[in-house]
Amino acid sequence: MEDDFNAILEHLIAQIDDLAVVAIFGMCNIGKTTLTKKVYDYYICSQFDKHAWVTIFEEYNERQMLLEIVSTITGSNQEISDDQLMKIVTRKHIVLQCQGLPHSIVVVAGLLGQIGPTHDNWKIVEEYLN
């Protein structure tokens, strides 16, 4: 697992201009989640002020996933409405255009993280998604 850990870490540290996705896949119970969590704990948590760990399965509840993200980032477990939730996590139109697909949302969030999550950039991303 140490070689895989180092390879993923090198990929994350590499300075590249394009948004990159690291896919970790394989048979059940070979340590994919353990490896990913190790990278997350070691690198992601030390590099970013705000971060969230959410496990998404084939069958998932979008609202619950977003609540977990908000709860992790804000430290609050308050019950909030769908409208409040969407405003906190991301712009409603962008989420709708991602069709609720978690990976699409993650890619868009990564893009906004690279260009800066300003109102103007939100609008630009929304236009491109159209």
Buried (B, 14 or more C-beta within 10 A) or exposed (E): EEEBBEEBBEEEEEEEEEEEEEEEEEEEEEEBEEBBBBBBEEBBEEEEEEEBEBEEEEEEEBEEBBBBBBBBBEEEEEEBEEEEBBEBBBBBBBBEBBEEEBEBBBBBBEBBEEEEBEEEBBEBBBEEEE
